[in-house]
């Protein structure tokens, strides 16, 4: 299994690097862990749902 950085995940998912870092720190990306100051994210991990958007709100 390979890993990608937060910047690679951001480019893949079309969101900012900072948003990926926040999702990692909130444990919203399964299997993500920190190596020093860099996040390691599984390459096959799907993009987490953004609950800030109206259509994705939890009911």
N, C-alpha and C positions, 0 to 999 in steps of 0.2 A: 504494500500500500504506500502510495506517495503522498507527499504533503506539499501545500502551497503556502505562500506568505499572505499576509493581509492585503498587500497591494495587488498580488495576483488574483486573489479572490474578489477584490473590488472591481478589477477590470473584467473578470469573468461574469460577475453578477450585475454590473452596471450601476454600482453604488460607490460611495466614497470610501477611501481607506479608513478614515476615522470611524465611519459607521460600522465597518467590519470589526474594528477593534472594540467598539462598544458592545456589539453583539457577542463577541468572544468573552468579554469581561462579565457579561450578564448570563453566561452559560447557555446562550441561545443557539450556539453552533456545536453540535454533538461531535465529540472527539477532538476539539480544539484544545491546545495546550501551549504554554509559553516556554520558549527556549531562550533564556536570558531576557532580552527585551523584545523579542520577535515572536509573533503568534505563528504556530504551525497548525494548519487546517487541512483535514483530509481532502484529497483531490476529488473524491466522489461524493462529497457532502453537498446536499441541495441548499439552495438559497433559503434562509429562514423567512417565514411570513412576516410582513411588516404590519403590525397591528395598529400603527398610527394612521393608516388609511381607512377611510370609512367602510369600504366594502370588505375589509378584513377584520373588523371589530369583533371581539368575542361577545357572545350573547349570553 
